C-alpha cells in the first residue's frame, strides 16, 4: 500500500457545524483537510465523517494518524 503525501505536520483545528465532511486521505487535495477529488487514480478514498452537533475538531493534517480522520499526534514523529 502506498503512503499518503504529508501536506501539513500539524492538525487543522477549528469549530465545525453539523454536516457530512469528506476528509482527504491521500494528502493531495488543495482544500485540506477535505477532499477535492485529487485521489482519483490512486488507491486512496476520502473518509466520510458525519458531525451531529457543532464542535471543535482536530483533523489530521499529516495523513498518518491511527485515529483517522482525527489527529493523534503522529505528525510529531514524521
PDB file with SEQRES, HELIX, SHEET and CRYST1 records, atoms N, CA, C and O in Angstrom:
SEQRES   1 A   78  UNK UNK UNK UNK UNK UNK UNK UNK UNK UNK UNK UNK UNK          
SEQRES   2 A   78  UNK UNK UNK UNK UNK UNK UNK UNK UNK UNK UNK UNK UNK          
SEQRES   3 A   78  UNK UNK UNK UNK UNK UNK UNK UNK UNK UNK UNK UNK UNK          
SEQRES   4 A   78  UNK UNK UNK UNK UNK UNK UNK UNK UNK UNK UNK UNK UNK          
SEQRES   5 A   78  UNK UNK UNK UNK UNK UNK UNK UNK UNK UNK UNK UNK UNK          
SEQRES   6 A   78  UNK UNK UNK UNK UNK UNK UNK UNK UNK UNK UNK UNK UNK          
HELIX    1 AA1 UNK A   74  UNK A   77  5                                   4    
SHEET    1 AA1 2 UNK A  12  UNK A  16  0                                        
SHEET    2 AA1 2 UNK A  55  UNK A  59 -1                                        
SHEET    1 AA2 2 UNK A  19  UNK A  23  0                                        
SHEET    2 AA2 2 UNK A  47  UNK A  51 -1                                        
CRYST1    1.000    1.000    1.000  90.00  90.00  90.00 P 1           1          
ATOM      1  N   UNK A   1       0.841  -1.194   0.000  1.00  0.00           N  
ATOM      2  CA  UNK A   1       0.000   0.000   0.000  1.00  0.00           C  
ATOM      3  C   UNK A   1       0.875   1.242   0.000  1.00  0.00           C  
ATOM      4  O   UNK A   1       1.870   1.308   0.721  1.00  0.00           O  
ATOM      5  N   UNK A   2       0.511   2.202  -0.792  1.00  0.00           N  
ATOM      6  CA  UNK A   2       1.233   3.467  -0.875  1.00  0.00           C  
ATOM      7  C   UNK A   2       1.007   4.297   0.383  1.00  0.00           C  
ATOM      8  O   UNK A   2       0.005   4.140   1.080  1.00  0.00           O  
ATOM      9  N   UNK A   3       1.950   5.172   0.654  1.00  0.00           N  
ATOM     10  CA  UNK A   3       1.799   6.098   1.771  1.00  0.00           C  
ATOM     11  C   UNK A   3       1.245   7.414   1.231  1.00  0.00           C  
ATOM     12  O   UNK A   3       1.582   7.827   0.121  1.00  0.00           O  
ATOM     13  N   UNK A   4       0.392   8.073   2.020  1.00  0.00           N  
ATOM     14  CA  UNK A   4      -0.142   9.357   1.583  1.00  0.00           C  
ATOM     15  C   UNK A   4       0.915  10.456   1.625  1.00  0.00           C  
ATOM     16  O   UNK A   4       1.906  10.352   2.348  1.00  0.00           O  
ATOM     17  N   UNK A   5       0.692  11.499   0.849  1.00  0.00           N  
ATOM     18  CA  UNK A   5       1.554  12.680   0.934  1.00  0.00           C  
ATOM     19  C   UNK A   5       1.313  13.348   2.279  1.00  0.00           C  
ATOM     20  O   UNK A   5       0.272  13.141   2.903  1.00  0.00           O  
ATOM     21  N   UNK A   6       2.276  14.149   2.726  1.00  0.00           N  
ATOM     22  CA  UNK A   6       2.169  14.853   4.011  1.00  0.00           C  
ATOM     23  C   UNK A   6       2.010  16.346   3.724  1.00  0.00           C  
ATOM     24  O   UNK A   6       3.004  17.058   3.581  1.00  0.00           O  
ATOM     25  N   UNK A   7       0.757  16.828   3.637  1.00  0.00           N  
ATOM     26  CA  UNK A   7       0.563  18.241   3.337  1.00  0.00           C  
ATOM     27  C   UNK A   7       0.887  19.174   4.501  1.00  0.00           C  
ATOM     28  O   UNK A   7       1.297  20.314   4.285  1.00  0.00           O  
ATOM     29  N   UNK A   8       0.706  18.697   5.734  1.00  0.00           N  
ATOM     30  CA  UNK A   8       0.955  19.509   6.936  1.00  0.00           C  
ATOM     31  C   UNK A   8       1.521  18.630   8.042  1.00  0.00           C  
ATOM     32  O   UNK A   8       1.213  17.440   8.113  1.00  0.00           O  
ATOM     33  N   UNK A   9       2.330  19.200   8.888  1.00  0.00           N  
ATOM     34  CA  UNK A   9       2.821  18.464  10.058  1.00  0.00           C  
ATOM     35  C   UNK A   9       2.195  19.047  11.322  1.00  0.00           C  
ATOM     36  O   UNK A   9       2.869  19.321  12.315  1.00  0.00           O  
ATOM     37  N   UNK A  10       0.875  19.223  11.240  1.00  0.00           N  
ATOM     38  CA  UNK A  10       0.083  19.733  12.360  1.00  0.00           C  
ATOM     39  C   UNK A  10      -1.383  19.453  12.061  1.00  0.00           C  
ATOM     40  O   UNK A  10      -1.748  19.254  10.902  1.00  0.00           O  
ATOM     41  N   UNK A  11      -2.221  19.434  13.079  1.00  0.00           N  
ATOM     42  CA  UNK A  11      -3.649  19.239  12.834  1.00  0.00           C  
ATOM     43  C   UNK A  11      -4.300  20.523  12.330  1.00  0.00           C  
ATOM     44  O   UNK A  11      -3.742  21.612  12.464  1.00  0.00           O  
ATOM     45  N   UNK A  12      -5.475  20.380  11.756  1.00  0.00           N  
ATOM     46  CA  UNK A  12      -6.297  21.519  11.350  1.00  0.00           C  
ATOM     47  C   UNK A  12      -7.409  21.598  12.391  1.00  0.00           C  
ATOM     48  O   UNK A  12      -8.314  20.764  12.408  1.00  0.00           O  
ATOM     49  N   UNK A  13      -7.334  22.594  13.249  1.00  0.00           N  
ATOM     50  CA  UNK A  13      -8.261  22.710  14.375  1.00  0.00           C  
ATOM     51  C   UNK A  13      -9.194  23.892  14.149  1.00  0.00           C  
ATOM     52  O   UNK A  13      -8.757  25.003  13.851  1.00  0.00           O  
ATOM     53  N   UNK A  14     -10.494  23.626  14.298  1.00  0.00           N  
ATOM     54  CA  UNK A  14     -11.488  24.677  14.140  1.00  0.00           C  
ATOM     55  C   UNK A  14     -12.820  24.152  14.672  1.00  0.00           C  
ATOM     56  O   UNK A  14     -12.940  22.976  15.016  1.00  0.00           O  
ATOM     57  N   UNK A  15     -13.801  25.020  14.734  1.00  0.00           N  
ATOM     58  CA  UNK A  15     -15.141  24.627  15.134  1.00  0.00           C  
ATOM     59  C   UNK A  15     -15.940  24.327  13.870  1.00  0.00           C  
ATOM     60  O   UNK A  15     -15.907  25.096  12.910  1.00  0.00           O  
ATOM     61  N   UNK A  16     -16.657  23.206  13.875  1.00  0.00           N  
ATOM     62  CA  UNK A  16     -17.387  22.761  12.692  1.00  0.00           C  
ATOM     63  C   UNK A  16     -18.866  22.607  12.994  1.00  0.00           C  
ATOM     64  O   UNK A  16     -19.263  22.160  14.070  1.00  0.00           O  
ATOM     65  N   UNK A  17     -19.670  22.990  12.010  1.00  0.00           N  
ATOM     66  CA  UNK A  17     -21.121  22.872  12.083  1.00  0.00           C  
ATOM     67  C   UNK A  17     -21.525  21.427  11.787  1.00  0.00           C  
ATOM     68  O   UNK A  17     -20.755  20.683  11.180  1.00  0.00           O  
ATOM     69  N   UNK A  18     -22.734  21.022  12.212  1.00  0.00           N  
ATOM     70  CA  UNK A  18     -23.214  19.685  11.871  1.00  0.00           C  
ATOM     71  C   UNK A  18     -23.239  19.518  10.341  1.00  0.00           C  
ATOM     72  O   UNK A  18     -23.552  20.454   9.605  1.00  0.00           O  
ATOM     73  N   UNK A  19     -22.908  18.329   9.897  1.00  0.00           N  
ATOM     74  CA  UNK A  19     -22.904  18.054   8.468  1.00  0.00           C  
ATOM     75  C   UNK A  19     -22.042  16.857   8.146  1.00  0.00           C  
ATOM     76  O   UNK A  19     -21.536  16.178   9.040  1.00  0.00           O  
ATOM     77  N   UNK A  20     -21.880  16.607   6.862  1.00  0.00           N  
ATOM     78  CA  UNK A  20     -21.075  15.494   6.376  1.00  0.00           C  
ATOM     79  C   UNK A  20     -19.814  16.057   5.741  1.00  0.00           C  
ATOM     80  O   UNK A  20     -19.880  16.937   4.883  1.00  0.00           O  
ATOM     81  N   UNK A  21     -18.674  15.546   6.165  1.00  0.00           N  
ATOM     82  CA  UNK A  21     -17.382  16.027   5.699  1.00  0.00           C  
ATOM     83  C   UNK A  21     -16.604  14.874   5.073  1.00  0.00           C  
ATOM     84  O   UNK A  21     -16.636  13.752   5.580  1.00  0.00           O  
ATOM     85  N   UNK A  22     -15.912  15.144   3.979  1.00  0.00           N  
ATOM     86  CA  UNK A  22     -15.083  14.142   3.305  1.00  0.00           C  
ATOM     87  C   UNK A  22     -13.621  14.520   3.536  1.00  0.00           C  
ATOM     88  O   UNK A  22     -13.096  15.430   2.895  1.00  0.00           O  
ATOM     89  N   UNK A  23     -12.977  13.817   4.450  1.00  0.00           N  
ATOM     90  CA  UNK A  23     -11.587  14.073   4.810  1.00  0.00           C  
ATOM     91  C   UNK A  23     -10.653  13.480   3.762  1.00  0.00           C  
ATOM     92  O   UNK A  23     -10.806  12.320   3.381  1.00  0.00           O  
ATOM     93  N   UNK A  24      -9.698  14.260   3.298  1.00  0.00           N  
ATOM     94  CA  UNK A  24      -8.723  13.822   2.305  1.00  0.00           C  
ATOM     95  C   UNK A  24      -7.771  12.808   2.936  1.00  0.00           C  
ATOM     96  O   UNK A  24      -7.128  13.104   3.943  1.00  0.00           O  
ATOM     97  N   UNK A  25      -7.679  11.615   2.350  1.00  0.00           N  
ATOM     98  CA  UNK A  25      -6.789  10.573   2.861  1.00  0.00           C  
ATOM     99  C   UNK A  25      -5.482  10.490   2.077  1.00  0.00           C  
ATOM    100  O   UNK A  25      -4.506   9.923   2.568  1.00  0.00           O  
ATOM    101  N   UNK A  26      -5.449  11.049   0.865  1.00  0.00           N  
ATOM    102  CA  UNK A  26      -4.258  10.918   0.010  1.00  0.00           C  
ATOM    103  C   UNK A  26      -3.220  12.004   0.258  1.00  0.00           C  
ATOM    104  O   UNK A  26      -2.037  11.810  -0.020  1.00  0.00           O  
ATOM    105  N   UNK A  27      -3.659  13.148   0.783  1.00  0.00           N  
ATOM    106  CA  UNK A  27      -2.757  14.262   1.036  1.00  0.00           C  
ATOM    107  C   UNK A  27      -2.559  15.187  -0.148  1.00  0.00           C  
ATOM    108  O   UNK A  27      -1.779  16.135  -0.058  1.00  0.00           O  
ATOM    109  N   UNK A  28      -3.251  14.935  -1.270  1.00  0.00           N  
ATOM    110  CA  UNK A  28      -3.059  15.733  -2.479  1.00  0.00           C  
ATOM    111  C   UNK A  28      -4.057  16.880  -2.645  1.00  0.00           C  
ATOM    112  O   UNK A  28      -3.858  17.745  -3.497  1.00  0.00           O  
ATOM    113  N   UNK A  29      -5.107  16.901  -1.858  1.00  0.00           N  
ATOM    114  CA  UNK A  29      -6.153  17.906  -2.016  1.00  0.00           C  
ATOM    115  C   UNK A  29      -5.630  19.323  -1.790  1.00  0.00           C  
ATOM    116  O   UNK A  29      -4.796  19.552  -0.914  1.00  0.00           O  
ATOM    117  N   UNK A  30      -6.119  20.254  -2.571  1.00  0.00           N  
ATOM    118  CA  UNK A  30      -5.779  21.667  -2.377  1.00  0.00           C  
ATOM    119  C   UNK A  30      -6.720  22.319  -1.360  1.00  0.00           C  
ATOM    120  O   UNK A  30      -6.574  23.498  -1.038  1.00  0.00           O  
ATOM    121  N   UNK A  31      -7.684  21.546  -0.857  1.00  0.00           N  
ATOM    122  CA  UNK A  31      -8.666  22.053   0.109  1.00  0.00           C  
ATOM    123  C   UNK A  31      -8.509  21.358   1.462  1.00  0.00           C  
ATOM    124  O   UNK A  31      -9.507  21.026   2.103  1.00  0.00           O  
ATOM    125  N   UNK A  32      -7.275  21.135   1.900  1.00  0.00           N  
ATOM    126  CA  UNK A  32      -7.004  20.423   3.154  1.00  0.00           C  
ATOM    127  C   UNK A  32      -7.786  21.021   4.317  1.00  0.00           C  
ATOM    128  O   UNK A  32      -7.888  22.244   4.416  1.00  0.00           O  
ATOM    129  N   UNK A  33      -8.336  20.201   5.191  1.00  0.00           N  
ATOM    130  CA  UNK A  33      -8.167  18.756   5.289  1.00  0.00           C  
ATOM    131  C   UNK A  33      -9.184  17.961   4.476  1.00  0.00           C  
ATOM    132  O   UNK A  33      -9.271  16.741   4.615  1.00  0.00           O  
ATOM    133  N   UNK A  34      -9.947  18.642   3.636  1.00  0.00           N  
ATOM    134  CA  UNK A  34     -11.046  17.987   2.942  1.00  0.00           C  
ATOM    135  C   UNK A  34     -10.700  17.607   1.509  1.00  0.00           C  
ATOM    136  O   UNK A  34      -9.793  18.171   0.897  1.00  0.00           O  
ATOM    137  N   UNK A  35     -11.436  16.649   0.999  1.00  0.00           N  
ATOM    138  CA  UNK A  35     -11.204  16.078  -0.327  1.00  0.00           C  
ATOM    139  C   UNK A  35     -11.648  17.024  -1.444  1.00  0.00           C  
ATOM    140  O   UNK A  35     -12.692  17.668  -1.353  1.00  0.00           O  
ATOM    141  N   UNK A  36     -10.836  17.092  -2.497  1.00  0.00           N  
ATOM    142  CA  UNK A  36     -11.219  17.829  -3.703  1.00  0.00           C  
ATOM    143  C   UNK A  36     -11.205  16.920  -4.940  1.00  0.00           C  
ATOM    144  O   UNK A  36     -11.295  17.400  -6.071  1.00  0.00           O  
ATOM    145  N   UNK A  37     -11.091  15.606  -4.714  1.00  0.00           N  
ATOM    146  CA  UNK A  37     -11.084  14.648  -5.811  1.00  0.00           C  
ATOM    147  C   UNK A  37      -9.705  14.306  -6.344  1.00  0.00           C  
ATOM    148  O   UNK A  37      -9.591  13.537  -7.298  1.00  0.00           O  
ATOM    149  N   UNK A  38      -8.660  14.855  -5.753  1.00  0.00           N  
ATOM    150  CA  UNK A  38      -7.293  14.618  -6.236  1.00  0.00           C  
ATOM    151  C   UNK A  38      -6.842  13.162  -6.105  1.00  0.00           C  
ATOM    152  O   UNK A  38      -5.842  12.770  -6.707  1.00  0.00           O  
ATOM    153  N   UNK A  39      -7.563  12.366  -5.331  1.00  0.00           N  
ATOM    154  CA  UNK A  39      -7.209  10.961  -5.135  1.00  0.00           C  
ATOM    155  C   UNK A  39      -7.549  10.086  -6.345  1.00  0.00           C  
ATOM    156  O   UNK A  39      -7.122   8.933  -6.410  1.00  0.00           O  
ATOM    157  N   UNK A  40      -8.301  10.611  -7.288  1.00  0.00           N  
ATOM    158  CA  UNK A  40      -8.714   9.801  -8.447  1.00  0.00           C  
ATOM    159  C   UNK A  40      -7.495   9.186  -9.125  1.00  0.00           C  
ATOM    160  O   UNK A  40      -6.518   9.879  -9.409  1.00  0.00           O  
ATOM    161  N   UNK A  41      -7.557   7.890  -9.382  1.00  0.00           N  
ATOM    162  CA  UNK A  41      -6.451   7.176  -9.988  1.00  0.00           C  
ATOM    163  C   UNK A  41      -5.458   6.627  -8.978  1.00  0.00           C  
ATOM    164  O   UNK A  41      -4.449   6.037  -9.363  1.00  0.00           O  
ATOM    165  N   UNK A  42      -5.732   6.815  -7.676  1.00  0.00           N  
ATOM    166  CA  UNK A  42      -4.869   6.267  -6.621  1.00  0.00           C  
ATOM    167  C   UNK A  42      -5.658   5.220  -5.847  1.00  0.00           C  
ATOM    168  O   UNK A  42      -6.837   5.003  -6.125  1.00  0.00           O  
ATOM    169  N   UNK A  43      -5.037   4.584  -4.903  1.00  0.00           N  
ATOM    170  CA  UNK A  43      -5.725   3.603  -4.070  1.00  0.00           C  
ATOM    171  C   UNK A  43      -6.441   4.239  -2.881  1.00  0.00           C  
ATOM    172  O   UNK A  43      -7.070   3.537  -2.090  1.00  0.00           O  
ATOM    173  N   UNK A  44      -6.350   5.562  -2.750  1.00  0.00           N  
ATOM    174  CA  UNK A  44      -6.941   6.266  -1.615  1.00  0.00           C  
ATOM    175  C   UNK A  44      -8.376   6.701  -1.908  1.00  0.00           C  
ATOM    176  O   UNK A  44      -8.748   6.968  -3.050  1.00  0.00           O  
ATOM    177  N   UNK A  45      -9.158   6.762  -0.850  1.00  0.00           N  
ATOM    178  CA  UNK A  45     -10.515   7.294  -0.895  1.00  0.00           C  
ATOM    179  C   UNK A  45     -10.712   8.169   0.328  1.00  0.00           C  
ATOM    180  O   UNK A  45     -10.117   7.911   1.374  1.00  0.00           O  
ATOM    181  N   UNK A  46     -11.538   9.201   0.213  1.00  0.00           N  
ATOM    182  CA  UNK A  46     -11.773  10.052   1.380  1.00  0.00           C  
ATOM    183  C   UNK A  46     -12.506   9.278   2.474  1.00  0.00           C  
ATOM    184  O   UNK A  46     -13.190   8.291   2.203  1.00  0.00           O  
ATOM    185  N   UNK A  47     -12.350   9.739   3.698  1.00  0.00           N  
ATOM    186  CA  UNK A  47     -13.090   9.180   4.829  1.00  0.00           C  
ATOM    187  C   UNK A  47     -14.247  10.133   5.104  1.00  0.00           C  
ATOM    188  O   UNK A  47     -14.050  11.329   5.320  1.00  0.00           O  
ATOM    189  N   UNK A  48     -15.448   9.583   5.092  1.00  0.00           N  
ATOM    190  CA  UNK A  48     -16.651  10.386   5.312  1.00  0.00           C  
ATOM    191  C   UNK A  48     -16.956  10.419   6.806  1.00  0.00           C  
ATOM    192  O   UNK A  48     -17.070   9.377   7.452  1.00  0.00           O  
ATOM    193  N   UNK A  49     -17.084  11.607   7.333  1.00  0.00           N  
ATOM    194  CA  UNK A  49     -17.356  11.801   8.762  1.00  0.00           C  
ATOM    195  C   UNK A  49     -18.619  12.640   8.910  1.00  0.00           C  
ATOM    196  O   UNK A  49     -18.717  13.732   8.350  1.00  0.00           O  
ATOM    197  N   UNK A  50     -19.585  12.125   9.668  1.00  0.00           N  
ATOM    198  CA  UNK A  50     -20.836  12.855   9.916  1.00  0.00           C  
ATOM    199  C   UNK A  50     -20.777  13.468  11.308  1.00  0.00           C  
ATOM    200  O   UNK A  50     -20.616  12.766  12.306  1.00  0.00           O  
ATOM    201  N   UNK A  51     -20.911  14.778  11.355  1.00  0.00           N  
ATOM    202  CA  UNK A  51     -20.882  15.525  12.613  1.00  0.00           C  
ATOM    203  C   UNK A  51     -22.331  15.858  12.979  1.00  0.00           C  
ATOM    204  O   UNK A  51     -23.054  16.475  12.197  1.00  0.00           O  
ATOM    205  N   UNK A  52     -22.739  15.445  14.169  1.00  0.00           N  
ATOM    206  CA  UNK A  52     -24.130  15.620  14.591  1.00  0.00           C  
ATOM    207  C   UNK A  52     -24.409  16.956  15.284  1.00  0.00           C  
ATOM    208  O   UNK A  52     -25.535  17.452  15.269  1.00  0.00           O  
ATOM    209  N   UNK A  53     -23.368  17.528  15.889  1.00  0.00           N  
ATOM    210  CA  UNK A  53     -23.554  18.792  16.605  1.00  0.00           C  
ATOM    211  C   UNK A  53     -22.313  19.655  16.416  1.00  0.00           C  
ATOM    212  O   UNK A  53     -21.222  19.148  16.153  1.00  0.00           O  
ATOM    213  N   UNK A  54     -22.494  20.957  16.554  1.00  0.00           N  
ATOM    214  CA  UNK A  54     -21.372  21.879  16.412  1.00  0.00           C  
ATOM    215  C   UNK A  54     -20.317  21.550  17.449  1.00  0.00           C  
ATOM    216  O   UNK A  54     -20.621  21.426  18.636  1.00  0.00           O  
ATOM    217  N   UNK A  55     -19.054  21.405  16.996  1.00  0.00           N  
ATOM    218  CA  UNK A  55     -17.979  21.094  17.938  1.00  0.00           C  
ATOM    219  C   UNK A  55     -16.620  21.442  17.358  1.00  0.00           C  
ATOM    220  O   UNK A  55     -16.457  21.586  16.147  1.00  0.00           O  
ATOM    221  N   UNK A  56     -15.658  21.572  18.246  1.00  0.00           N  
ATOM    222  CA  UNK A  56     -14.277  21.839  17.858  1.00  0.00           C  
ATOM    223  C   UNK A  56     -13.611  20.499  17.541  1.00  0.00           C  
ATOM    224  O   UNK A  56     -13.685  19.558  18.331  1.00  0.00           O  
ATOM    225  N   UNK A  57     -12.961  20.422  16.377  1.00  0.00           N  
ATOM    226  CA  UNK A  57     -12.311  19.191  15.939  1.00  0.00           C  
ATOM    227  C   UNK A  57     -10.877  19.457  15.528  1.00  0.00           C  
ATOM    228  O   UNK A  57     -10.529  20.559  15.104  1.00  0.00           O  
ATOM    229  N   UNK A  58     -10.051  18.433  15.661  1.00  0.00           N  
ATOM    230  CA  UNK A  58      -8.652  18.482  15.216  1.00  0.00           C  
ATOM    231  C   UNK A  58      -8.480  17.418  14.135  1.00  0.00           C  
ATOM    232  O   UNK A  58      -8.208  16.256  14.436  1.00  0.00           O  
ATOM    233  N   UNK A  59      -8.642  17.823  12.869  1.00  0.00           N  
ATOM    234  CA  UNK A  59      -8.474  16.913  11.737  1.00  0.00           C  
ATOM    235  C   UNK A  59      -6.984  16.644  11.537  1.00  0.00           C  
ATOM    236  O   UNK A  59      -6.163  17.548  11.691  1.00  0.00           O  
ATOM    237  N   UNK A  60      -6.637  15.416  11.197  1.00  0.00           N  
ATOM    238  CA  UNK A  60      -5.248  15.059  10.924  1.00  0.00           C  
ATOM    239  C   UNK A  60      -4.774  15.775   9.662  1.00  0.00           C  
ATOM    240  O   UNK A  60      -5.423  15.697   8.619  1.00  0.00           O  
ATOM    241  N   UNK A  61      -3.656  16.464   9.758  1.00  0.00           N  
ATOM    242  CA  UNK A  61      -3.093  17.171   8.610  1.00  0.00           C  
ATOM    243  C   UNK A  61      -1.965  16.408   7.932  1.00  0.00           C  
ATOM    244  O   UNK A  61      -1.624  16.690   6.783  1.00  0.00           O  
ATOM    245  N   UNK A  62      -1.379  15.432   8.647  1.00  0.00           N  
ATOM    246  CA  UNK A  62      -0.240  14.680   8.096  1.00  0.00           C  
ATOM    247  C   UNK A  62      -0.669  13.401   7.382  1.00  0.00           C  
ATOM    248  O   UNK A  62       0.117  12.812   6.640  1.00  0.00           O  
ATOM    249  N   UNK A  63      -1.909  12.971   7.601  1.00  0.00           N  
ATOM    250  CA  UNK A  63      -2.490  11.777   6.974  1.00  0.00           C  
ATOM    251  C   UNK A  63      -1.933  10.469   7.521  1.00  0.00           C  
ATOM    252  O   UNK A  63      -2.147   9.420   6.913  1.00  0.00           O  
ATOM    253  N   UNK A  64      -1.225  10.495   8.650  1.00  0.00           N  
ATOM    254  CA  UNK A  64      -0.629   9.287   9.220  1.00  0.00           C  
ATOM    255  C   UNK A  64      -1.219   8.900  10.579  1.00  0.00           C  
ATOM    256  O   UNK A  64      -0.703   7.991  11.228  1.00  0.00           O  
ATOM    257  N   UNK A  65      -2.261   9.552  11.011  1.00  0.00           N  
ATOM    258  CA  UNK A  65      -2.879   9.264  12.304  1.00  0.00           C  
ATOM    259  C   UNK A  65      -3.454   7.847  12.343  1.00  0.00           C  
ATOM    260  O   UNK A  65      -3.946   7.344  11.333  1.00  0.00           O  
ATOM    261  N   UNK A  66      -3.390   7.216  13.493  1.00  0.00           N  
ATOM    262  CA  UNK A  66      -4.038   5.912  13.665  1.00  0.00           C  
ATOM    263  C   UNK A  66      -5.518   6.101  14.015  1.00  0.00           C  
ATOM    264  O   UNK A  66      -6.266   5.128  14.112  1.00  0.00           O  
ATOM    265  N   UNK A  67      -5.931   7.352  14.203  1.00  0.00           N  
ATOM    266  CA  UNK A  67      -7.327   7.666  14.525  1.00  0.00           C  
ATOM    267  C   UNK A  67      -7.973   8.486  13.409  1.00  0.00           C  
ATOM    268  O   UNK A  67      -8.800   9.360  13.671  1.00  0.00           O  
ATOM    269  N   UNK A  68      -7.593   8.203  12.173  1.00  0.00           N  
ATOM    270  CA  UNK A  68      -8.114   8.941  11.013  1.00  0.00           C  
ATOM    271  C   UNK A  68      -9.628   9.032  11.068  1.00  0.00           C  
ATOM    272  O   UNK A  68     -10.287   8.030  11.343  1.00  0.00           O  
ATOM    273  N   UNK A  69     -10.191  10.181  10.819  1.00  0.00           N  
ATOM    274  CA  UNK A  69      -9.608  11.373  10.231  1.00  0.00           C  
ATOM    275  C   UNK A  69      -9.090  12.392  11.244  1.00  0.00           C  
ATOM    276  O   UNK A  69      -8.749  13.516  10.876  1.00  0.00           O  
ATOM    277  N   UNK A  70      -9.031  12.007  12.504  1.00  0.00           N  
ATOM    278  CA  UNK A  70      -8.647  12.964  13.535  1.00  0.00           C  
ATOM    279  C   UNK A  70      -7.190  12.783  13.978  1.00  0.00           C  
ATOM    280  O   UNK A  70      -6.623  11.697  13.860  1.00  0.00           O  
ATOM    281  N   UNK A  71      -6.609  13.850  14.479  1.00  0.00           N  
ATOM    282  CA  UNK A  71      -5.211  13.877  14.881  1.00  0.00           C  
ATOM    283  C   UNK A  71      -4.969  13.021  16.122  1.00  0.00           C  
ATOM    284  O   UNK A  71      -5.757  13.040  17.067  1.00  0.00           O  
ATOM    285  N   UNK A  72      -3.861  12.267  16.106  1.00  0.00           N  
ATOM    286  CA  UNK A  72      -3.430  11.521  17.287  1.00  0.00           C  
ATOM    287  C   UNK A  72      -1.993  11.890  17.670  1.00  0.00           C  
ATOM    288  O   UNK A  72      -1.390  11.235  18.519  1.00  0.00           O  
ATOM    289  N   UNK A  73      -1.448  12.936  17.045  1.00  0.00           N  
ATOM    290  CA  UNK A  73      -0.091  13.381  17.345  1.00  0.00           C  
ATOM    291  C   UNK A  73       0.995  12.725  16.501  1.00  0.00           C  
ATOM    292  O   UNK A  73       2.179  12.972  16.726  1.00  0.00           O  
ATOM    293  N   UNK A  74       0.612  11.888  15.528  1.00  0.00           N  
ATOM    294  CA  UNK A  74       1.592  11.189  14.694  1.00  0.00           C  
ATOM    295  C   UNK A  74       2.528  12.139  13.949  1.00  0.00           C  
ATOM    296  O   UNK A  74       3.654  11.766  13.620  1.00  0.00           O  
ATOM    297  N   UNK A  75       2.074  13.356  13.683  1.00  0.00           N  
ATOM    298  CA  UNK A  75       2.895  14.318  12.939  1.00  0.00           C  
ATOM    299  C   UNK A  75       4.204  14.647  13.676  1.00  0.00           C  
ATOM    300  O   UNK A  75       5.174  15.084  13.056  1.00  0.00           O  
ATOM    301  N   UNK A  76       4.224  14.438  14.981  1.00  0.00           N  
ATOM    302  CA  UNK A  76       5.444  14.734  15.767  1.00  0.00           C  
ATOM    303  C   UNK A  76       6.577  13.776  15.460  1.00  0.00           C  
ATOM    304  O   UNK A  76       7.733  14.068  15.765  1.00  0.00           O  
ATOM    305  N   UNK A  77       6.260  12.629  14.857  1.00  0.00           N  
ATOM    306  CA  UNK A  77       7.274  11.611  14.549  1.00  0.00           C  
ATOM    307  C   UNK A  77       7.649  11.545  13.080  1.00  0.00           C  
ATOM    308  O   UNK A  77       8.373  10.637  12.671  1.00  0.00           O  
ATOM    309  N   UNK A  78       7.175  12.480  12.284  1.00  0.00           N  
ATOM    310  CA  UNK A  78       7.471  12.460  10.844  1.00  0.00           C  
ATOM    311  C   UNK A  78       8.690  13.290  10.502  1.00  0.00           C  
ATOM    312  O   UNK A  78       9.071  13.376   9.335  1.00  0.00           O  
TER     313      UNK A  78                                                      
END                                                                             
